Amino acid sequence: MSKTKTIFISVALALVVGRASQAQTNLPANPEAWPPTVDATKFVHYITIDHKFTPVGSGWISNDLQVLTGGDQVTSAISIGGHLGDKTVGQYLNVADADYTAWATEDTIDILIQFYGNSSVLNPDGSPHNYSFLEGALPDITSPSGGSLPASAKNSQWNWGLFRISNGTRASDGNRFVGSLGPGATGGTAFGGVNGGTIRFQGVPGLIVRLIAFGQKGAFGEPAQINVFSSGATCAPEPNTNVASADVANSVTNHLVVLNNLDQTVVYQSNVGPPTDLRRAVAAVGSLMNFGITSNYLGLACNEAKAMKVSLVYYDDPALAGTVFGPEAYATDSLGGTNVYPATQLYTTAGTGQWVTKAWIVPSVDLQGINTVPLQGGPRITFSAPLFISRIDLGVFRTGTNLLAGLDPIPNSYEDPNICSGTYGNYVELDLNNNIQNGLAPGSSGGDQLMVQEMGGPANDQRMAIRPDGSVYHLNFSITDQTLGPSTQDNADLAICVTYYDDPALIGATFYPDAYQSEVGGQAIIKTPGAANAVHLQGTDKWQQAYFEINDMNFSGVNQGPQAAARFLLSAPIYFSDIRYGVIRPCGPTAGVNPVADCAPALLAINYTNQLVQLSWPTNRVGYTLQFTADFGTQQWAPLTNSPAVKGDQNVVAQPVNAMRFYRLAK
């Protein structure tokens, strides 16, 4: 027997012994080394973010995978738990395999990850999350389940996790989803999957990974051997508080103090600001200003890092126009992990001579702070010149089951103060029939959003219109010239009015805004609200109007640039002839104004004909029923026992009118 063979066998035996030991002790694998259950004889493709893991066999290829970023699958770098990682910003983590064809004959693929145990590994309510993985390329795709992780996986430390997925065969040609392309595959299929990838993790917002590996079945051991987790350090639950503040102008503090030590010294001064609004304020002596949170008011450093909103009221001194300021460094965990806020997202002052309120949202901030011990802290602030600050607020975006989950902690402070100045427009329109493109244009036709412009509508009212084409029906529209303002502005309350052909041949067909970007925790993600607000065609053979309102719209767009709002999903090739967007601003000269209010239908319409009362409401106001009526004559409330449940437009209740009645409509 050759020396080479002897060495190989001894390694294999060591791996077998390690696997048995792992099964017996049931201990979590050390995150600083490959799990002892790995099999050097299998082939594996992997990537490590910090390049700390070397191959264990000749079939193990390092950096063969690539974690994608951009579009609807953005990732960002993070330092946490003593290591570098990639964090999923949106819903998807897409991984491209340069040698994806190697999987063409494998009926099973094992996916090993090293992940940081934050709340993202579970469902928002703390229950185990079912991990699914998208395989294949449009139109042939599938999403097999890889299993779930137990609640103990949320332990604020690095862990190994193993998922096992099937690699099934396509009905179209009998070949496997991963490893080959089906007939007519469309989109970014360079690596055999969707959007430029090979296998996509579905629904994993906030997932932080240090390593991802694809392997043959058994290459890493069994899921039951790998998915064992230590409990980690215990920490008191997050409190039901979400904002601390320091009102320097009025010498009032709410569990927040301005620090004056180390390299973050400050000076206070009275009578700062314009002559009509003089205030007491504080400025940095050097380039840094920092704040300490007292009494553990927002929680403990061992609590999970959360998105934090920083709001400063500053004097926009004309003599200091062009000053650049904003968050600098911040902690990502209680063990020394730090990140630096992107310099490209700092703010430059205009020198208006007024007090201005400016906010930033910083993702994944730990209360450990930077140079704040023994107090907690948030991001430290950097200044290129000594601006005066009259008020500071630090707010935490609570998640999960916290009483304040989902609330903006400082709702009246905006990332872009210009939304209150009237600088940006609030109305755009694309009227194809009248050749009007006022800040809105047809989207780019291609991929899964093929679009055709042609005449459509009833015989007596033909109009130039746009309809979807292809196998998947999408319509998308481009916002031009940043007419509604930049995509960096705060989420907009966007009203949408669509003029569509209510085709008799398409009764029951639906359309609705299916996907759009929204800023959540300082990062834009794609939301898919679903069909709850879908409009259902009734077949009136007329041009009709549909109204939608989305109150958290970011204009980055979905598969459409340079800017866009929501992409529409249609169940049939329905014609749109006129599309109008109106931004309902929260402040400034157009505060509360809806530019497309004429399109917004009343919730309830009442018609009286032939001694009958007819009630109707729009199709996208679903789930409503008539509960009871009130008779003026008897002043008695009576259930509508003789009326059917009502949903959607044109479903009506008719009753003889023998007295004045009230009708109550409710969900």
PLY file of the C-alpha trace (Angstrom):
ply
format ascii 1.0
element vertex 667
property float x
property float y
property float z
element edge 666
property int vertex1
property int vertex2
end_header
0.00 0.00 0.00
1.39 3.40 -0.93
2.13 6.14 1.53
-0.45 8.36 -0.08
-3.19 5.80 0.43
-2.19 5.25 4.04
-2.42 8.96 4.79
-5.81 9.16 3.12
-7.23 6.28 5.14
-5.93 7.69 8.41
-7.65 11.02 7.65
-10.89 9.24 6.79
-10.74 7.26 10.05
-10.17 10.45 11.99
-13.26 11.93 10.41
-15.32 8.86 11.28
-14.12 9.01 14.88
-14.94 12.70 14.98
-18.43 12.03 13.64
-19.11 9.39 16.29
-17.78 11.66 19.02
-20.03 14.47 17.82
-23.07 12.19 17.89
-22.25 10.93 21.37
-21.45 14.23 23.05
-24.11 16.23 21.19
-22.00 19.38 21.57
-22.17 22.32 19.18
-19.29 22.40 16.70
-16.55 24.97 17.21
-17.18 27.90 14.82
-13.42 28.43 14.46
-12.93 25.12 12.61
-14.84 22.92 10.19
-17.34 20.65 11.98
-15.67 17.32 12.88
-18.32 15.50 10.83
-17.11 16.77 7.42
-16.24 14.18 4.76
-13.10 14.92 2.74
-14.11 12.44 0.02
-17.19 14.44 -1.03
-17.04 17.49 -3.29
-17.89 20.90 -1.82
-18.04 24.45 -3.19
-17.81 27.19 -0.58
-17.05 30.81 0.24
-15.81 32.36 3.48
-16.28 36.08 4.07
-13.15 36.39 6.20
-11.06 33.73 4.33
-10.34 31.70 7.48
-11.27 28.18 6.30
-9.09 26.04 4.04
-10.24 22.99 2.01
-10.19 19.58 3.72
-10.21 17.48 0.55
-9.23 17.65 -3.10
-12.87 18.10 -4.09
-13.34 21.07 -1.79
-13.10 24.31 -3.79
-12.81 27.56 -1.81
-14.28 30.84 -3.07
-16.18 28.96 -5.78
-19.35 30.62 -4.53
-20.27 34.29 -4.61
-22.76 36.09 -2.37
-24.63 38.49 -4.65
-25.79 41.98 -3.82
-27.99 44.50 -5.59
-31.57 44.72 -6.82
-33.88 42.64 -4.64
-31.03 40.70 -3.01
-28.86 43.31 -1.30
-26.27 42.30 1.28
-24.01 44.49 3.41
-20.75 43.85 5.23
-20.85 43.67 9.02
-18.35 43.05 11.81
-19.99 41.19 14.68
-19.05 38.55 17.22
-15.36 38.94 16.42
-15.69 38.17 12.70
-16.66 39.72 9.40
-19.90 38.62 7.76
-22.48 39.47 5.13
-25.93 40.57 6.24
-29.08 40.09 4.16
-30.67 43.51 3.76
-33.83 42.46 1.92
-35.71 39.17 1.78
-33.29 37.10 -0.28
-29.73 35.80 0.00
-28.69 34.72 -3.50
-25.57 32.59 -3.98
-23.90 32.03 -7.35
-21.83 28.90 -8.02
-19.23 29.28 -10.77
-19.32 25.49 -11.28
-23.07 25.04 -10.96
-23.16 22.30 -13.62
-21.44 19.99 -11.12
-24.84 19.50 -9.44
-26.61 18.24 -12.57
-26.56 14.60 -11.39
-27.04 15.19 -7.64
-30.55 14.55 -6.33
-29.72 16.16 -2.98
-27.62 19.21 -2.02
-26.45 19.94 1.51
-26.05 23.62 2.43
-23.77 24.44 5.36
-23.67 27.96 6.74
-21.94 29.65 9.61
-24.40 32.25 10.88
-24.68 34.75 13.69
-27.50 33.82 16.06
-29.67 36.93 16.04
-33.47 37.08 15.91
-33.47 36.83 12.09
-32.87 33.06 12.27
-36.36 32.61 13.75
-39.82 33.93 12.92
-40.75 37.34 14.38
-42.69 35.62 17.17
-39.65 33.53 18.11
-40.89 30.25 16.60
-38.69 28.15 14.26
-38.49 29.46 10.70
-38.85 27.06 7.77
-35.94 27.72 5.41
-36.78 27.36 1.72
-34.40 27.68 -1.22
-35.23 28.80 -4.75
-33.85 26.53 -7.47
-33.99 26.79 -11.25
-34.52 29.67 -13.66
-37.73 31.23 -14.92
-40.12 29.83 -15.98
-39.04 26.52 -14.33
-38.48 27.16 -10.62
-39.11 25.33 -7.36
-38.59 26.09 -3.65
-37.74 22.98 -1.63
-37.61 23.20 2.15
-34.31 22.72 3.92
-35.74 22.40 7.41
-35.67 24.76 10.38
-33.40 25.75 13.26
-34.48 25.45 16.89
-35.09 28.49 19.10
-31.69 27.91 20.72
-30.06 29.07 17.45
-30.76 32.63 18.60
-27.81 32.83 20.98
-25.86 35.97 19.93
-22.83 34.02 18.74
-21.49 32.32 15.62
-22.93 28.86 14.87
-22.87 26.15 12.24
-26.17 25.28 10.56
-26.96 22.58 8.00
-29.86 22.38 5.55
-30.61 19.51 3.17
-32.61 20.21 0.02
-33.82 18.06 -2.85
-32.65 18.80 -6.39
-35.70 17.69 -8.31
-36.32 17.41 -12.03
-38.17 19.78 -14.33
-41.32 18.62 -16.06
-40.23 20.47 -19.19
-37.15 18.35 -19.96
-36.56 15.91 -17.09
-33.25 17.52 -16.04
-32.48 18.80 -12.56
-33.28 22.33 -11.43
-29.75 22.95 -10.13
-27.03 22.08 -12.63
-28.73 22.76 -15.94
-30.96 25.28 -17.69
-34.40 24.40 -18.95
-35.79 25.29 -22.37
-36.67 28.95 -22.68
-34.87 29.96 -19.45
-35.00 33.74 -19.02
-33.45 36.38 -16.77
-29.97 36.42 -15.26
-29.17 32.73 -15.82
-25.37 32.86 -16.06
-25.04 30.59 -13.01
-28.11 28.45 -13.59
-30.60 30.23 -11.31
-32.60 33.42 -10.92
-31.21 36.96 -10.85
-27.62 35.88 -11.48
-27.44 33.21 -8.78
-27.65 29.44 -8.41
-29.54 28.80 -5.16
-31.41 31.57 -3.36
-32.30 31.61 0.34
-35.92 32.77 0.53
-37.35 35.07 3.22
-34.22 35.60 5.35
-34.11 39.35 6.18
-31.29 40.16 8.58
-29.53 36.79 8.25
-25.79 37.21 8.90
-23.41 34.62 7.42
-19.67 34.09 7.63
-19.47 30.98 5.43
-21.72 29.27 2.87
-20.97 25.84 1.39
-22.79 23.60 -1.10
-21.91 19.94 -0.76
-22.91 16.45 -1.77
-25.26 14.68 0.60
-23.37 13.89 3.79
-20.42 16.16 3.00
-20.83 17.94 6.32
-22.52 15.24 8.38
-26.19 15.05 9.23
-28.41 18.05 10.11
-29.14 16.51 13.52
-25.40 16.46 14.23
-24.72 20.02 13.09
-27.84 21.84 14.29
-26.94 21.75 17.97
-26.54 25.09 19.73
-25.34 26.40 23.06
-27.71 28.70 24.89
-25.33 31.65 24.85
-25.29 34.42 27.43
-28.60 35.39 28.99
-29.80 38.97 28.91
-32.83 40.79 30.26
-35.58 41.39 27.68
-35.59 44.68 25.81
-37.64 47.29 27.70
-40.83 48.84 26.35
-39.03 52.12 25.66
-37.71 53.32 22.33
-36.36 56.88 22.57
-34.00 58.86 24.80
-33.46 62.59 24.32
-31.56 65.66 25.45
-33.25 69.04 24.95
-30.21 71.30 25.31
-32.18 74.44 24.54
-34.41 73.94 27.57
-31.89 72.03 29.75
-34.20 69.00 29.86
-32.94 65.42 29.57
-34.77 62.14 29.10
-32.13 59.55 29.94
-29.62 61.01 27.48
-26.56 63.17 28.26
-23.99 64.86 26.04
-20.56 63.46 26.90
-17.63 65.80 27.50
-14.48 63.67 27.74
-11.66 61.97 25.85
-11.66 63.10 22.19
-15.33 64.14 22.36
-15.30 67.40 24.30
-17.99 70.05 23.80
-18.78 73.69 24.52
-22.17 75.19 25.43
-23.35 78.60 24.27
-26.51 80.67 24.73
-28.29 82.88 22.19
-27.42 80.72 19.18
-29.50 80.91 16.02
-31.49 83.47 14.05
-32.53 86.65 15.93
-36.14 85.46 16.14
-35.24 82.03 17.58
-32.20 82.22 19.87
-31.44 79.02 21.79
-28.94 77.42 24.13
-26.93 74.84 22.17
-23.85 72.64 22.25
-21.02 72.19 19.71
-18.07 69.82 19.44
-14.69 71.33 20.31
-13.02 68.94 17.90
-14.70 66.80 15.26
-16.66 64.38 17.47
-19.77 64.52 19.67
-21.08 61.58 21.66
-24.04 60.79 23.90
-24.58 58.47 26.84
-27.82 56.68 27.68
-28.45 56.59 31.42
-30.17 54.02 33.66
-30.12 51.34 30.93
-33.18 53.16 29.64
-33.12 51.66 26.14
-31.82 48.27 27.25
-28.51 46.55 27.86
-25.42 46.07 25.73
-26.14 42.33 25.67
-29.49 42.97 23.96
-29.53 42.33 20.23
-28.28 45.11 17.95
-31.19 46.99 16.39
-31.66 49.77 13.86
-31.36 53.15 15.56
-32.66 56.56 14.52
-30.49 59.56 15.34
-32.16 62.96 15.21
-30.31 66.27 15.62
-31.72 69.80 15.61
-28.88 71.98 14.35
-28.37 75.64 13.55
-27.81 75.84 9.80
-25.27 78.63 10.14
-24.75 80.56 6.87
-21.10 81.01 7.84
-20.71 77.22 7.98
-22.56 76.29 4.78
-21.07 73.11 3.31
-20.39 71.54 6.71
-20.53 67.74 6.53
-21.82 65.84 9.56
-23.61 62.71 10.70
-23.02 59.33 12.35
-19.48 58.00 12.51
-18.61 54.77 14.37
-21.00 52.55 16.31
-20.92 49.23 18.15
-22.40 46.10 16.57
-22.14 43.87 19.64
-20.97 43.95 23.26
-17.69 42.16 22.44
-15.91 44.94 20.60
-17.51 44.67 17.16
-17.77 48.04 15.42
-18.84 49.46 12.08
-18.36 52.84 10.44
-21.31 54.68 8.93
-20.80 55.29 5.17
-19.26 58.70 4.55
-21.37 58.99 1.40
-24.49 59.17 3.57
-23.35 62.11 5.70
-25.25 65.37 5.30
-24.02 68.66 3.88
-25.53 71.86 5.27
-27.03 74.54 3.05
-26.58 77.55 5.36
-30.25 78.58 5.54
-29.85 80.48 8.81
-32.61 78.40 10.44
-32.88 75.58 12.97
-33.19 72.37 10.99
-34.12 68.85 12.13
-32.16 66.05 10.47
-32.37 62.30 11.06
-30.31 59.26 10.08
-31.23 55.60 10.45
-28.30 53.33 11.27
-28.74 49.53 11.02
-27.58 47.02 13.64
-26.51 49.32 16.46
-25.56 47.75 19.79
-25.98 49.76 22.98
-22.37 49.05 23.96
-21.58 52.39 22.35
-18.22 53.87 21.38
-16.33 55.43 24.32
-19.52 55.70 26.39
-18.72 53.28 29.29
-20.15 53.11 31.96
-23.20 54.39 30.03
-24.80 52.86 26.95
-24.61 54.62 23.62
-25.54 54.76 19.98
-23.63 56.11 16.99
-21.02 58.79 17.62
-21.38 61.97 15.50
-18.66 63.52 13.34
-18.48 67.17 12.16
-16.27 68.89 9.61
-17.03 72.22 11.37
-18.49 73.07 14.83
-22.24 73.15 14.22
-24.43 73.99 17.22
-27.00 71.38 18.30
-30.09 72.28 20.34
-31.69 68.82 20.66
-30.65 65.19 20.34
-32.89 62.11 20.12
-31.78 58.48 19.94
-34.52 56.03 19.01
-34.54 52.23 18.70
-36.69 50.41 16.15
-38.23 47.62 18.22
-39.08 44.30 16.57
-40.65 40.95 17.37
-43.10 40.86 20.27
-41.95 44.09 21.94
-44.86 46.41 22.78
-43.37 49.10 20.50
-42.46 46.80 17.61
-42.84 48.39 14.18
-43.12 51.98 15.42
-40.93 54.87 14.28
-39.42 56.09 17.57
-39.06 59.69 16.29
-41.86 60.02 13.74
-41.59 63.78 13.14
-37.89 63.79 12.31
-36.97 63.11 8.69
-33.86 61.84 6.95
-34.41 64.36 4.16
-35.53 67.78 5.49
-36.27 68.86 1.90
-39.49 66.83 1.86
-40.87 69.60 4.09
-39.53 72.49 2.02
-41.55 72.07 -1.17
-38.33 71.41 -3.10
-39.62 68.17 -4.62
-42.65 67.66 -6.81
-45.61 65.62 -5.64
-47.29 64.58 -8.92
-46.31 62.63 -12.05
-48.42 61.23 -14.89
-48.13 58.96 -17.90
-51.10 59.44 -20.25
-50.39 57.25 -23.26
-53.51 58.27 -25.15
-52.67 61.98 -25.00
-48.90 61.49 -25.28
-48.22 62.99 -21.86
-45.07 61.97 -19.99
-44.92 64.27 -16.99
-42.19 62.72 -14.87
-43.46 59.19 -15.60
-42.61 56.94 -18.55
-43.16 53.33 -19.64
-40.76 50.92 -18.00
-38.16 48.88 -19.84
-39.73 45.87 -21.54
-37.85 42.62 -21.08
-37.33 39.54 -18.92
-40.44 38.89 -16.85
-41.98 42.30 -17.60
-42.63 42.31 -21.33
-44.92 45.20 -22.26
-46.73 46.19 -25.45
-48.14 49.62 -26.39
-51.11 49.55 -28.76
-54.72 50.66 -29.14
-57.18 49.04 -26.76
-60.51 49.51 -25.07
-64.17 49.40 -26.10
-65.04 49.77 -29.76
-66.47 53.26 -29.21
-63.56 54.51 -27.07
-60.27 53.13 -28.40
-57.18 54.56 -26.66
-53.44 54.13 -26.84
-52.57 51.95 -23.87
-50.01 49.55 -22.46
-50.54 45.90 -21.55
-48.28 43.10 -20.31
-47.09 40.32 -22.58
-45.26 37.03 -22.19
-45.86 34.21 -19.70
-45.81 36.38 -16.54
-47.84 39.58 -16.52
-46.06 42.61 -15.06
-46.33 46.33 -15.77
-43.64 48.71 -14.56
-43.19 52.45 -14.95
-40.15 54.69 -14.72
-40.06 57.91 -12.69
-37.89 60.33 -14.67
-35.70 63.28 -13.64
-36.22 62.57 -9.91
-39.44 64.57 -10.20
-40.69 63.26 -6.84
-37.29 63.71 -5.18
-34.33 61.37 -4.66
-34.58 57.76 -3.55
-32.68 58.72 -0.39
-35.70 60.58 0.97
-37.91 59.13 3.68
-40.57 56.60 2.73
-43.33 58.38 0.85
-47.09 58.06 1.21
-47.84 57.39 -2.45
-51.32 57.46 -4.00
-51.68 55.68 -7.35
-54.49 56.16 -9.88
-54.75 53.79 -12.84
-57.18 54.09 -15.75
-57.76 50.56 -17.04
-60.00 48.81 -19.56
-62.65 46.70 -17.82
-62.69 44.09 -20.56
-65.83 41.85 -20.73
-63.60 39.03 -21.96
-61.53 39.21 -18.75
-64.20 39.17 -16.03
-62.61 38.14 -12.75
-59.08 39.07 -13.81
-57.09 41.01 -11.20
-54.25 43.50 -10.87
-52.49 45.14 -7.98
-49.12 46.67 -6.95
-47.17 43.51 -6.20
-43.62 44.58 -5.37
-41.99 47.80 -4.25
-39.02 48.96 -2.21
-39.34 50.39 1.27
-36.78 51.60 3.78
-36.83 49.44 6.90
-34.26 50.00 9.59
-32.11 52.23 7.40
-31.97 49.86 4.44
-34.22 49.50 1.40
-35.94 46.12 1.07
-38.52 44.75 -1.34
-42.03 44.30 -0.01
-44.71 42.16 -1.64
-48.06 43.10 -0.08
-49.99 40.44 -1.95
-53.44 40.48 -3.49
-55.42 41.92 -0.56
-55.96 45.18 -2.48
-56.44 43.61 -5.92
-58.94 45.12 -8.33
-61.25 42.56 -9.94
-62.51 43.21 -13.45
-66.30 43.29 -13.74
-66.57 43.38 -17.53
-68.37 46.74 -17.91
-66.70 47.34 -21.32
-65.61 50.79 -20.12
-62.46 52.56 -19.04
-62.47 52.54 -15.24
-60.26 53.98 -12.53
-58.52 52.10 -9.73
-56.97 53.69 -6.66
-54.18 52.36 -4.44
-52.25 53.95 -1.60
-48.89 52.74 -0.27
-47.62 54.65 2.75
-44.02 53.38 2.88
-42.75 53.77 -0.68
-39.09 54.13 -1.57
-38.45 55.15 -5.18
-35.52 52.80 -5.86
-37.89 50.60 -7.88
-38.06 46.86 -8.49
-36.31 45.74 -11.70
-36.72 49.25 -13.06
-34.58 52.36 -13.06
-33.58 55.07 -12.68
-36.49 55.33 -10.25
-39.81 53.56 -9.99
-42.64 52.93 -7.56
-44.50 49.61 -7.41
-44.43 46.96 -10.11
-47.93 45.70 -10.98
-48.83 42.03 -11.19
-51.75 41.21 -13.49
-53.54 37.91 -13.98
-54.36 38.76 -17.61
-53.23 41.24 -20.33
-55.23 44.20 -19.01
-54.80 47.59 -20.69
-53.65 50.69 -18.73
-54.03 54.01 -20.55
-53.28 56.55 -17.83
-51.16 56.21 -14.69
-50.87 58.95 -12.08
-48.79 59.10 -8.89
-49.32 61.60 -6.08
-47.11 61.96 -2.99
-48.99 62.97 0.16
-46.33 64.93 2.04
-46.28 64.81 5.87
-45.11 68.41 6.22
-44.38 71.60 4.30
-46.54 73.67 1.94
-48.38 70.63 0.48
-48.78 68.73 3.76
-51.74 66.34 3.61
-52.56 67.18 -0.03
-53.42 64.17 -2.21
-52.77 65.15 -5.85
-54.92 62.27 -7.12
-57.73 62.66 -4.60
-60.24 62.82 -7.45
-59.47 59.15 -8.13
-59.92 57.96 -4.56
-63.36 56.38 -4.36
-65.71 56.69 -1.45
-65.76 53.52 0.58
-69.51 53.13 0.22
-71.78 54.17 -2.63
-75.57 54.24 -2.21
-78.04 54.32 -5.09
-81.83 54.53 -4.77
-83.84 53.23 -7.72
-87.24 51.58 -8.10
-87.86 51.43 -4.36
-84.58 49.58 -3.81
-81.41 50.62 -1.99
-78.26 49.43 -3.73
-74.93 49.44 -1.89
-71.48 48.91 -3.44
-67.82 49.57 -2.73
-64.52 49.24 -4.62
-63.13 45.83 -5.40
-59.90 46.48 -3.55
-61.79 47.18 -0.30
-62.13 43.49 0.40
-63.40 41.75 3.50
-66.27 44.12 4.32
-69.78 42.96 5.14
-73.01 44.74 6.01
-73.73 44.17 9.68
-77.07 45.87 10.43
-79.43 48.72 9.54
-81.19 51.34 11.59
-84.80 52.37 10.93
-85.53 56.05 11.54
-89.16 55.32 12.22
-88.64 52.75 14.98
-85.10 53.85 15.95
-84.25 50.17 16.20
-81.03 48.54 15.01
-81.63 45.28 13.19
-79.17 42.70 11.84
-79.15 42.26 8.08
-80.26 38.66 8.34
-81.88 38.71 4.91
-78.75 40.00 3.19
-75.81 37.99 1.87
-72.21 38.72 2.84
-70.82 41.34 0.49
-67.30 41.62 -0.91
-66.12 43.89 -3.63
-67.58 46.13 -6.27
-70.89 45.32 -7.97
-71.89 42.85 -5.25
-74.92 44.64 -3.89
-77.65 44.34 -1.31
-81.12 45.43 -2.39
-84.01 45.97 0.03
-87.40 47.70 -0.27
-87.32 51.21 1.16
-90.13 51.87 3.62
-88.20 54.05 6.05
-84.97 56.00 6.24
-82.18 53.64 7.22
-78.53 53.67 8.20
-76.30 50.94 6.84
-73.20 49.97 8.78
-70.24 48.63 6.78
-67.43 46.97 8.70
-64.69 44.36 8.53
0 1
1 2
2 3
3 4
4 5
5 6
6 7
7 8
8 9
9 10
10 11
11 12
12 13
13 14
14 15
15 16
16 17
17 18
18 19
19 20
20 21
21 22
22 23
23 24
24 25
25 26
26 27
27 28
28 29
29 30
30 31
31 32
32 33
33 34
34 35
35 36
36 37
37 38
38 39
39 40
40 41
41 42
42 43
43 44
44 45
45 46
46 47
47 48
48 49
49 50
50 51
51 52
52 53
53 54
54 55
55 56
56 57
57 58
58 59
59 60
60 61
61 62
62 63
63 64
64 65
65 66
66 67
67 68
68 69
69 70
70 71
71 72
72 73
73 74
74 75
75 76
76 77
77 78
78 79
79 80
80 81
81 82
82 83
83 84
84 85
85 86
86 87
87 88
88 89
89 90
90 91
91 92
92 93
93 94
94 95
95 96
96 97
97 98
98 99
99 100
100 101
101 102
102 103
103 104
104 105
105 106
106 107
107 108
108 109
109 110
110 111
111 112
112 113
113 114
114 115
115 116
116 117
117 118
118 119
119 120
120 121
121 122
122 123
123 124
124 125
125 126
126 127
127 128
128 129
129 130
130 131
131 132
132 133
133 134
134 135
135 136
136 137
137 138
138 139
139 140
140 141
141 142
142 143
143 144
144 145
145 146
146 147
147 148
148 149
149 150
150 151
151 152
152 153
153 154
154 155
155 156
156 157
157 158
158 159
159 160
160 161
161 162
162 163
163 164
164 165
165 166
166 167
167 168
168 169
169 170
170 171
171 172
172 173
173 174
174 175
175 176
176 177
177 178
178 179
179 180
180 181
181 182
182 183
183 184
184 185
185 186
186 187
187 188
188 189
189 190
190 191
191 192
192 193
193 194
194 195
195 196
196 197
197 198
198 199
199 200
200 201
201 202
202 203
203 204
204 205
205 206
206 207
207 208
208 209
209 210
210 211
211 212
212 213
213 214
214 215
215 216
216 217
217 218
218 219
219 220
220 221
221 222
222 223
223 224
224 225
225 226
226 227
227 228
228 229
229 230
230 231
231 232
232 233
233 234
234 235
235 236
236 237
237 238
238 239
239 240
240 241
241 242
242 243
243 244
244 245
245 246
246 247
247 248
248 249
249 250
250 251
251 252
252 253
253 254
254 255
255 256
256 257
257 258
258 259
259 260
260 261
261 262
262 263
263 264
264 265
265 266
266 267
267 268
268 269
269 270
270 271
271 272
272 273
273 274
274 275
275 276
276 277
277 278
278 279
279 280
280 281
281 282
282 283
283 284
284 285
285 286
286 287
287 288
288 289
289 290
290 291
291 292
292 293
293 294
294 295
295 296
296 297
297 298
298 299
299 300
300 301
301 302
302 303
303 304
304 305
305 306
306 307
307 308
308 309
309 310
310 311
311 312
312 313
313 314
314 315
315 316
316 317
317 318
318 319
319 320
320 321
321 322
322 323
323 324
324 325
325 326
326 327
327 328
328 329
329 330
330 331
331 332
332 333
333 334
334 335
335 336
336 337
337 338
338 339
339 340
340 341
341 342
342 343
343 344
344 345
345 346
346 347
347 348
348 349
349 350
350 351
351 352
352 353
353 354
354 355
355 356
356 357
357 358
358 359
359 360
360 361
361 362
362 363
363 364
364 365
365 366
366 367
367 368
368 369
369 370
370 371
371 372
372 373
373 374
374 375
375 376
376 377
377 378
378 379
379 380
380 381
381 382
382 383
383 384
384 385
385 386
386 387
387 388
388 389
389 390
390 391
391 392
392 393
393 394
394 395
395 396
396 397
397 398
398 399
399 400
400 401
401 402
402 403
403 404
404 405
405 406
406 407
407 408
408 409
409 410
410 411
411 412
412 413
413 414
414 415
415 416
416 417
417 418
418 419
419 420
420 421
421 422
422 423
423 424
424 425
425 426
426 427
427 428
428 429
429 430
430 431
431 432
432 433
433 434
434 435
435 436
436 437
437 438
438 439
439 440
440 441
441 442
442 443
443 444
444 445
445 446
446 447
447 448
448 449
449 450
450 451
451 452
452 453
453 454
454 455
455 456
456 457
457 458
458 459
459 460
460 461
461 462
462 463
463 464
464 465
465 466
466 467
467 468
468 469
469 470
470 471
471 472
472 473
473 474
474 475
475 476
476 477
477 478
478 479
479 480
480 481
481 482
482 483
483 484
484 485
485 486
486 487
487 488
488 489
489 490
490 491
491 492
492 493
493 494
494 495
495 496
496 497
497 498
498 499
499 500
500 501
501 502
502 503
503 504
504 505
505 506
506 507
507 508
508 509
509 510
510 511
511 512
512 513
513 514
514 515
515 516
516 517
517 518
518 519
519 520
520 521
521 522
522 523
523 524
524 525
525 526
526 527
527 528
528 529
529 530
530 531
531 532
532 533
533 534
534 535
535 536
536 537
537 538
538 539
539 540
540 541
541 542
542 543
543 544
544 545
545 546
546 547
547 548
548 549
549 550
550 551
551 552
552 553
553 554
554 555
555 556
556 557
557 558
558 559
559 560
560 561
561 562
562 563
563 564
564 565
565 566
566 567
567 568
568 569
569 570
570 571
571 572
572 573
573 574
574 575
575 576
576 577
577 578
578 579
579 580
580 581
581 582
582 583
583 584
584 585
585 586
586 587
587 588
588 589
589 590
590 591
591 592
592 593
593 594
594 595
595 596
596 597
597 598
598 599
599 600
600 601
601 602
602 603
603 604
604 605
605 606
606 607
607 608
608 609
609 610
610 611
611 612
612 613
613 614
614 615
615 616
616 617
617 618
618 619
619 620
620 621
621 622
622 623
623 624
624 625
625 626
626 627
627 628
628 629
629 630
630 631
631 632
632 633
633 634
634 635
635 636
636 637
637 638
638 639
639 640
640 641
641 642
642 643
643 644
644 645
645 646
646 647
647 648
648 649
649 650
650 651
651 652
652 653
653 654
654 655
655 656
656 657
657 658
658 659
659 660
660 661
661 662
662 663
663 664
664 665
665 666
